[in-house]
Amino acid sequence: MIQAAYIHIPFCTHICHYCDFNKVFLHQQPVDAYIDALIVEMERTFERVPTSQLQTVFIGGGTPTSLTAKQLDRLLGAIHRIVPIASNVELTIEANPDGVSDEQLHVFKHWGVNRLSFGVQTFTNELLQRIGRTHTKETAIETIERAHKLGFYNINIDLMYALPTQTLDQLKETLQLTFSLPIQHVSAYSLIIEPKTVFYNLMKKRALSLPSQEEEAHMYEMVMEQMEKHGYNQYELSNYAQEGWISRHNMTYWNNEHYYGFGAGAHSYVNGVRYVNAGPIKKYIQLIEQGQLPHVHTHIVSKEEQMEEHMFLGLRKTKGVNKQQFLQRYGKTVHDVFSDAIMLHKRNGLLDETDEALFLTHRGKLLGNEVFQSFLGVSS
Protein backbone atom coordinates (compact mmCIF):
# COMPACT_ATOMS: atom_id res chain seq x y z
CA MET A 1 0.00 0.00 0.00
CA ILE A 2 1.56 3.27 -1.16
CA GLN A 3 1.09 6.15 1.25
CA ALA A 4 3.61 8.80 0.16
CA ALA A 5 4.47 11.00 -2.81
CA TYR A 6 7.44 13.25 -3.55
CA ILE A 7 7.05 16.12 -6.06
CA HIS A 8 10.19 17.74 -7.49
CA ILE A 9 10.55 21.41 -8.43
CA PRO A 10 13.99 21.71 -10.07
CA PHE A 11 14.27 25.50 -10.33
CA CYS A 12 16.61 27.66 -8.25
CA THR A 13 17.34 31.38 -8.25
CA HIS A 14 20.85 30.59 -7.03
CA ILE A 15 23.01 27.42 -7.01
CA CYS A 16 24.66 26.62 -3.67
CA HIS A 17 28.30 25.50 -3.60
CA TYR A 18 27.56 22.06 -2.11
CA CYS A 19 24.36 21.10 -3.96
CA ASP A 20 24.25 18.17 -6.40
CA PHE A 21 20.47 17.78 -6.62
CA ASN A 22 18.71 17.92 -9.97
CA LYS A 23 18.31 21.69 -10.40
CA VAL A 24 18.64 24.53 -12.91
CA PHE A 25 18.72 28.33 -12.80
CA LEU A 26 15.17 29.66 -12.93
CA HIS A 27 15.90 32.38 -15.50
CA GLN A 28 14.42 31.64 -18.96
CA GLN A 29 13.23 28.17 -17.97
CA PRO A 30 9.84 26.80 -19.20
CA VAL A 31 8.33 26.89 -15.72
CA ASP A 32 4.66 26.88 -16.73
CA ALA A 33 5.23 24.10 -19.27
CA TYR A 34 6.98 22.13 -16.52
CA ILE A 35 4.01 22.54 -14.17
CA ASP A 36 1.72 21.42 -17.04
CA ALA A 37 3.84 18.28 -17.49
CA LEU A 38 3.96 17.59 -13.76
CA ILE A 39 0.18 17.76 -13.56
CA VAL A 40 -0.19 15.39 -16.53
CA GLU A 41 2.29 12.93 -14.98
CA MET A 42 0.23 12.82 -11.79
CA GLU A 43 -3.00 12.39 -13.75
CA ARG A 44 -1.59 9.50 -15.83
CA THR A 45 -0.14 7.78 -12.78
CA PHE A 46 -3.34 7.80 -10.74
CA GLU A 47 -5.43 6.78 -13.75
CA ARG A 48 -3.29 3.65 -14.14
CA VAL A 49 -2.57 2.74 -10.54
CA PRO A 50 -5.42 2.46 -8.04
CA THR A 51 -4.14 3.62 -4.67
CA SER A 52 -5.27 4.27 -1.14
CA GLN A 53 -5.23 7.75 0.30
CA LEU A 54 -1.74 9.18 0.69
CA GLN A 55 -0.63 10.01 4.21
CA THR A 56 2.27 12.27 3.18
CA VAL A 57 3.14 14.56 0.26
CA PHE A 58 6.53 16.31 0.10
CA ILE A 59 7.25 19.10 -2.40
CA GLY A 60 11.01 19.55 -2.67
CA GLY A 61 13.70 20.82 -4.98
CA GLY A 62 15.49 22.70 -6.21
CA THR A 63 13.54 25.51 -4.64
CA PRO A 64 9.74 25.19 -4.70
CA THR A 65 9.41 28.80 -3.54
CA SER A 66 11.15 29.96 -6.72
CA LEU A 67 7.67 29.52 -8.23
CA THR A 68 5.33 32.51 -8.05
CA ALA A 69 2.34 32.46 -5.70
CA LYS A 70 0.10 32.00 -8.75
CA GLN A 71 2.13 29.01 -10.00
CA LEU A 72 2.17 27.46 -6.52
CA ASP A 73 -1.60 27.97 -6.25
CA ARG A 74 -2.06 26.14 -9.56
CA LEU A 75 0.23 23.26 -8.56
CA LEU A 76 -1.29 22.79 -5.09
CA GLY A 77 -4.81 22.99 -6.52
CA ALA A 78 -3.93 20.27 -9.03
CA ILE A 79 -2.47 18.07 -6.27
CA HIS A 80 -5.75 18.30 -4.35
CA ARG A 81 -7.74 17.57 -7.51
CA ILE A 82 -5.67 14.60 -8.73
CA VAL A 83 -3.91 13.00 -5.78
CA PRO A 84 -5.99 10.97 -3.30
CA ILE A 85 -4.85 12.45 0.00
CA ALA A 86 -5.96 11.65 3.53
CA SER A 87 -7.67 14.30 5.67
CA ASN A 88 -4.74 14.14 8.12
CA VAL A 89 -2.08 14.27 5.38
CA GLU A 90 1.36 15.64 6.25
CA LEU A 91 1.88 18.12 3.40
CA THR A 92 5.42 19.55 3.37
CA ILE A 93 6.98 22.18 1.16
CA GLU A 94 10.63 23.25 1.13
CA ALA A 95 11.40 26.96 1.19
CA ASN A 96 14.40 29.27 1.13
CA PRO A 97 14.56 31.59 4.16
CA ASP A 98 14.94 34.61 1.88
CA GLY A 99 12.60 33.44 -0.86
CA VAL A 100 9.14 33.08 0.65
CA SER A 101 6.57 35.88 0.66
CA ASP A 102 3.46 36.33 2.77
CA GLU A 103 1.46 35.80 -0.43
CA GLN A 104 3.10 32.39 -0.94
CA LEU A 105 2.54 31.47 2.71
CA HIS A 106 -1.15 32.35 2.38
CA VAL A 107 -1.37 30.09 -0.70
CA PHE A 108 0.21 27.27 1.33
CA LYS A 109 -2.26 27.84 4.15
CA HIS A 110 -5.21 27.85 1.73
CA TRP A 111 -4.23 24.46 0.27
CA GLY A 112 -3.50 22.77 3.58
CA VAL A 113 0.30 22.82 3.61
CA ASN A 114 0.98 22.04 7.26
CA ARG A 115 4.75 21.53 7.37
CA LEU A 116 7.46 23.92 6.19
CA SER A 117 11.11 22.98 5.72
CA PHE A 118 13.60 25.85 5.59
CA GLY A 119 17.14 25.36 4.23
CA VAL A 120 18.88 27.42 6.93
CA GLN A 121 22.16 25.38 7.07
CA THR A 122 23.80 27.69 9.65
CA PHE A 123 23.08 30.89 11.57
CA THR A 124 26.65 32.16 11.04
CA ASN A 125 26.64 34.84 8.33
CA GLU A 126 30.24 34.36 7.19
CA LEU A 127 29.62 30.63 6.73
CA LEU A 128 26.41 31.27 4.81
CA GLN A 129 28.38 33.44 2.43
CA ARG A 130 31.13 30.84 2.14
CA ILE A 131 28.75 28.02 1.18
CA GLY A 132 26.92 30.13 -1.41
CA ARG A 133 23.69 30.82 0.45
CA THR A 134 21.94 34.14 -0.25
CA HIS A 135 20.06 34.59 3.03
CA THR A 136 21.45 35.93 6.31
CA LYS A 137 20.98 34.83 9.91
CA GLU A 138 18.62 37.76 10.43
CA THR A 139 16.50 36.89 7.39
CA ALA A 140 16.19 33.27 8.48
CA ILE A 141 15.05 34.25 11.97
CA GLU A 142 12.51 36.74 10.60
CA THR A 143 11.09 34.21 8.10
CA ILE A 144 10.71 31.42 10.68
CA GLU A 145 8.98 33.74 13.15
CA ARG A 146 6.74 35.18 10.40
CA ALA A 147 5.68 31.69 9.26
CA HIS A 148 4.89 30.72 12.84
CA LYS A 149 2.77 33.86 13.35
CA LEU A 150 0.83 33.00 10.18
CA GLY A 151 -0.13 29.64 11.69
CA PHE A 152 2.58 27.17 10.64
CA TYR A 153 3.29 25.12 13.73
CA ASN A 154 5.28 22.27 12.19
CA ILE A 155 8.55 23.83 11.03
CA ASN A 156 11.73 21.99 10.11
CA ILE A 157 15.09 23.56 9.45
CA ASP A 158 18.00 21.89 7.70
CA LEU A 159 21.38 22.45 9.33
CA MET A 160 24.84 21.49 8.09
CA TYR A 161 28.04 21.00 10.04
CA ALA A 162 31.68 20.29 9.15
CA LEU A 163 31.45 23.29 6.81
CA PRO A 164 34.65 24.92 5.50
CA THR A 165 36.42 26.73 8.41
CA GLN A 166 33.47 26.06 10.76
CA THR A 167 34.36 25.83 14.46
CA LEU A 168 32.65 24.02 17.33
CA ASP A 169 31.77 27.39 18.86
CA GLN A 170 30.02 28.51 15.66
CA LEU A 171 28.04 25.27 15.57
CA LYS A 172 27.06 25.69 19.23
CA GLU A 173 25.84 29.24 18.56
CA THR A 174 23.72 27.96 15.65
CA LEU A 175 22.20 25.26 17.85
CA GLN A 176 21.43 27.69 20.69
CA LEU A 177 19.66 30.02 18.27
CA THR A 178 17.71 27.07 16.83
CA PHE A 179 16.41 26.19 20.29
CA SER A 180 15.22 29.77 20.84
CA LEU A 181 12.96 29.71 17.75
CA PRO A 182 9.54 28.05 17.11
CA ILE A 183 11.10 25.02 15.39
CA GLN A 184 9.72 21.51 15.96
CA HIS A 185 12.10 19.44 13.81
CA VAL A 186 15.76 19.67 12.79
CA SER A 187 17.61 17.76 10.06
CA ALA A 188 21.34 18.11 10.72
CA TYR A 189 23.81 16.73 8.19
CA SER A 190 27.56 16.81 7.88
CA LEU A 191 28.80 18.33 4.64
CA ILE A 192 29.49 15.73 1.94
CA ILE A 193 31.52 16.91 -1.03
CA GLU A 194 29.73 15.69 -4.15
CA PRO A 195 31.08 15.66 -7.74
CA LYS A 196 29.98 18.44 -10.09
CA THR A 197 29.72 21.00 -7.28
CA VAL A 198 31.69 24.18 -6.62
CA PHE A 199 33.12 22.64 -3.45
CA TYR A 200 34.28 19.54 -5.32
CA ASN A 201 36.23 21.66 -7.78
CA LEU A 202 37.77 23.67 -4.93
CA MET A 203 38.71 20.48 -3.08
CA LYS A 204 40.46 19.13 -6.19
CA LYS A 205 42.49 22.36 -6.28
CA ARG A 206 43.22 21.96 -2.54
CA ALA A 207 41.51 25.30 -1.97
CA LEU A 208 38.91 24.07 0.52
CA SER A 209 39.64 24.17 4.26
CA LEU A 210 37.50 21.46 5.88
CA PRO A 211 37.38 20.30 9.53
CA SER A 212 39.24 17.06 10.24
CA GLN A 213 37.35 13.76 10.65
CA GLU A 214 37.94 14.03 14.39
CA GLU A 215 36.48 17.55 14.46
CA GLU A 216 33.51 16.37 12.39
CA ALA A 217 32.86 13.56 14.89
CA HIS A 218 33.01 16.07 17.77
CA MET A 219 30.48 18.24 15.93
CA TYR A 220 28.11 15.31 15.45
CA GLU A 221 28.38 14.41 19.12
CA MET A 222 27.68 18.03 20.07
CA VAL A 223 24.57 18.04 17.86
CA MET A 224 23.29 14.81 19.45
CA GLU A 225 24.03 16.01 22.98
CA GLN A 226 22.49 19.47 22.56
CA MET A 227 19.39 18.16 20.78
CA GLU A 228 18.68 15.70 23.59
CA LYS A 229 19.31 18.37 26.22
CA HIS A 230 16.75 20.68 24.59
CA GLY A 231 13.98 18.13 24.05
CA TYR A 232 14.60 17.07 20.45
CA ASN A 233 14.55 13.29 20.19
CA GLN A 234 17.01 11.75 17.72
CA TYR A 235 14.89 9.25 15.79
CA GLU A 236 17.22 8.86 12.77
CA LEU A 237 20.95 9.47 12.33
CA SER A 238 20.46 13.05 11.09
CA ASN A 239 16.95 13.90 12.31
CA TYR A 240 15.62 15.25 15.60
CA ALA A 241 12.08 16.12 16.61
CA GLN A 242 10.15 17.44 19.56
CA GLU A 243 7.59 14.96 20.91
CA GLY A 244 4.98 14.20 18.23
CA TRP A 245 6.73 15.97 15.33
CA ILE A 246 8.76 13.30 13.51
CA SER A 247 8.69 13.51 9.69
CA ARG A 248 6.13 10.92 8.64
CA HIS A 249 7.22 11.32 5.01
CA ASN A 250 10.88 10.56 5.65
CA MET A 251 9.94 7.51 7.72
CA THR A 252 8.56 6.06 4.47
CA TYR A 253 12.10 5.92 3.09
CA TRP A 254 13.74 4.59 6.26
CA ASN A 255 11.07 1.89 6.61
CA ASN A 256 11.83 0.89 2.98
CA GLU A 257 8.19 1.40 1.98
CA HIS A 258 6.84 2.29 -1.46
CA TYR A 259 6.29 5.87 -2.69
CA TYR A 260 5.53 7.86 -5.84
CA GLY A 261 7.99 10.36 -7.27
CA PHE A 262 6.84 13.06 -9.70
CA GLY A 263 8.88 15.56 -11.69
CA ALA A 264 12.23 15.76 -13.47
CA GLY A 265 14.79 13.40 -11.94
CA ALA A 266 12.34 12.04 -9.35
CA HIS A 267 12.55 8.43 -8.19
CA SER A 268 9.59 6.15 -7.42
CA TYR A 269 9.41 2.79 -5.66
CA VAL A 270 6.13 1.14 -6.63
CA ASN A 271 5.18 -2.51 -6.13
CA GLY A 272 8.79 -3.67 -5.93
CA VAL A 273 9.96 -1.66 -8.95
CA ARG A 274 12.16 1.45 -8.87
CA TYR A 275 11.58 4.07 -11.57
CA VAL A 276 13.80 7.04 -12.42
CA ASN A 277 12.37 10.00 -14.32
CA ALA A 278 14.25 11.92 -16.99
CA GLY A 279 16.40 14.57 -15.32
CA PRO A 280 16.78 17.26 -18.01
CA ILE A 281 13.66 19.44 -17.97
CA LYS A 282 13.20 19.53 -21.75
CA LYS A 283 13.50 15.74 -21.96
CA TYR A 284 11.02 15.32 -19.12
CA ILE A 285 8.47 17.63 -20.79
CA GLN A 286 9.05 15.97 -24.18
CA LEU A 287 8.28 12.47 -22.83
CA ILE A 288 5.06 13.75 -21.25
CA GLU A 289 4.04 15.49 -24.49
CA GLN A 290 4.63 12.22 -26.36
CA GLY A 291 1.95 10.60 -24.22
CA GLN A 292 4.32 8.61 -22.03
CA LEU A 293 5.30 8.51 -18.40
CA PRO A 294 8.77 10.10 -18.09
CA HIS A 295 10.60 6.99 -16.87
CA VAL A 296 14.09 6.51 -18.31
CA HIS A 297 15.21 3.72 -16.02
CA THR A 298 13.28 0.83 -14.46
CA HIS A 299 14.67 -1.71 -12.02
CA ILE A 300 12.83 -4.68 -10.51
CA VAL A 301 14.20 -4.93 -6.97
CA SER A 302 15.05 -8.53 -6.09
CA LYS A 303 14.17 -9.98 -2.69
CA GLU A 304 17.89 -9.98 -1.84
CA GLU A 305 18.18 -6.27 -2.67
CA GLN A 306 15.02 -5.52 -0.68
CA MET A 307 16.49 -7.19 2.40
CA GLU A 308 19.79 -5.33 2.05
CA GLU A 309 18.01 -2.00 1.61
CA HIS A 310 15.79 -2.79 4.58
CA MET A 311 18.89 -3.20 6.73
CA PHE A 312 20.93 -0.15 5.76
CA LEU A 313 17.88 2.12 5.71
CA GLY A 314 16.37 0.67 8.89
CA LEU A 315 19.62 0.94 10.84
CA ARG A 316 19.54 4.71 10.23
CA LYS A 317 16.61 4.81 12.68
CA THR A 318 17.62 4.98 16.35
CA LYS A 319 15.07 2.23 17.06
CA GLY A 320 16.83 0.16 14.40
CA VAL A 321 15.43 -2.78 12.45
CA ASN A 322 12.42 -4.50 13.96
CA LYS A 323 13.24 -8.20 13.76
CA GLN A 324 9.63 -9.42 13.71
CA GLN A 325 8.72 -7.05 10.86
CA PHE A 326 11.74 -8.27 8.88
CA LEU A 327 10.64 -11.90 9.37
CA GLN A 328 7.05 -11.13 8.34
CA ARG A 329 8.12 -9.26 5.22
CA TYR A 330 10.81 -11.64 3.93
CA GLY A 331 10.13 -15.01 5.57
CA LYS A 332 13.63 -15.10 7.06
CA THR A 333 15.20 -13.72 10.22
CA VAL A 334 17.90 -11.04 10.11
CA HIS A 335 20.33 -13.67 11.43
CA ASP A 336 19.37 -16.14 8.70
CA VAL A 337 20.53 -13.61 6.11
CA PHE A 338 23.10 -11.35 7.78
CA SER A 339 24.55 -13.34 10.67
CA ASP A 340 28.22 -12.72 9.81
CA ALA A 341 27.84 -8.95 9.45
CA ILE A 342 25.75 -8.71 12.63
CA MET A 343 28.21 -10.71 14.72
CA LEU A 344 31.18 -8.73 13.37
CA HIS A 345 29.68 -5.37 14.31
CA LYS A 346 28.45 -6.61 17.69
CA ARG A 347 32.01 -7.69 18.46
CA ASN A 348 33.46 -4.34 17.41
CA GLY A 349 30.85 -2.43 19.38
CA LEU A 350 28.98 -0.85 16.48
CA LEU A 351 25.74 -2.87 16.72
CA ASP A 352 23.59 -4.05 19.61
CA GLU A 353 20.34 -5.96 19.75
CA THR A 354 17.40 -6.89 21.92
CA ASP A 355 14.77 -9.56 21.34
CA GLU A 356 12.82 -6.97 19.31
CA ALA A 357 15.39 -4.98 17.34
CA LEU A 358 18.88 -4.58 15.92
CA PHE A 359 20.32 -1.05 16.22
CA LEU A 360 23.47 1.06 16.10
CA THR A 361 25.35 1.83 19.30
CA HIS A 362 26.55 5.37 20.01
CA ARG A 363 29.90 4.47 18.42
CA GLY A 364 28.01 2.83 15.55
CA LYS A 365 26.25 6.13 14.79
CA LEU A 366 29.66 7.75 14.30
CA LEU A 367 30.73 4.95 11.93
CA GLY A 368 27.37 4.22 10.30
CA ASN A 369 28.64 4.02 6.73
CA GLU A 370 31.09 1.31 7.73
CA VAL A 371 28.20 -0.74 9.12
CA PHE A 372 25.86 -0.13 6.17
CA GLN A 373 28.47 -1.23 3.63
CA SER A 374 28.74 -4.64 5.25
CA PHE A 375 25.09 -5.43 4.48
CA LEU A 376 25.47 -4.90 0.73
CA GLY A 377 26.01 -7.84 -1.59
CA VAL A 378 25.88 -10.51 1.14
CA SER A 379 22.28 -11.75 0.94
CA SER A 380 22.47 -13.60 -2.37
ABEGO torsion letter per residue (X at the ends): XBABBBBBBABBABBBAABABBBBBABGBBAAAAAAAAAAAAAAAAAABBBBBBABBBBBOEBAAABBAAAAAAAAAAAAAABBBBAABBBBBBBBAAABBAAAAAAAAAAGBABBBBBAGBABAAAAAAAGBABBAAAAAAAAAAAAAAGBABBBBBBBBGBBGBBAAAAAAAAAAAAABBBABBBBBBBBBBBGBAAAAAAAAGABBBBBAAAAAAAAAAAAAAAAAAGBBBABAABBBBBGABBAAAAAAAAGBBBBBBEBGBBBBBGGBBBBBBABAAAAAAAAAAGBBABABBBBBBAAAAAAAAAAAAAABAAEBBAAAAAAAAGBBAAAAAAAAAAAAAAAGABBBBAABBBBBAAAAAAAAAAAAAABGAAX
